[in-house]
Amino acid sequence: MGQDSMSGQIAFDLTGVSETGAEGEMEIGPGILNPFGTVHAGALIWFADVIATNLVLGGRPVSEGMDSFPVAVTLNAQLLANRREGRLTARSRWVRRGRRVSTVRTEVVDAGGRVLLDLTSTHIDAR
């Protein structure tokens, strides 16, 4: 890799999707840390956004070339705290569930329940 190249690795599990919410878990590892040794804000946002997207999908599997996908058109994120190690949980719930436009609130918390990220996202579903 060149001097201006960067790499990372993010992995997490979708642990459940229901009519009212979605949840996932992510272990903090070296591939998602920023130069200060805490989780990169982008990794937290991506984690939260994917869990929110799965809520909007309602458990439908994601595949390349699928007919419709609930594209996030707005993301409003508040980074409230951070961690260097441990397991994180993202929980998404409906703010407004519409036919084409839906809004979801997702909180990412640490093992002690402290909120690290509060993300509100609006999705357009092309179904």
C-alpha positions, 0 to 999 in steps of 0.5 A: 500500500502507498503512503496515502492508502488506508484499509480497514475491516468491519464485520457484524452480525444481524441478530434479529428483525421483527415488525417493530425493530432490528438488532445487530452486534459488532465486536470492536477490532483493530480494522475499525479503529481510528488513529486515536484507538477508538472506533471510527465514526464511519464504522459506527454509522455504517453499522447503524445504517445497515441495521436500519436498512434491514428493518426497512427490508423487513427481513428480505434478503439482499442480493445484487440486482434486486428489484427494490432496495430502501436507499437511505436519503438522509442520515443524521448522526450524533456521536455521543461516546466511543470505545476502544474494545468490547461488543457493540449492539445496534437497535433500530426502531420505526419513527415513521413507517410509510409506504414509500418513505420511512424514518428509522432511529438506531442507537448503537450502545456498548455492553453497559448500555451507554449510547455511543451513536444515535442515528436517524435515517430516512429511506425510500423504498422502491417497491 
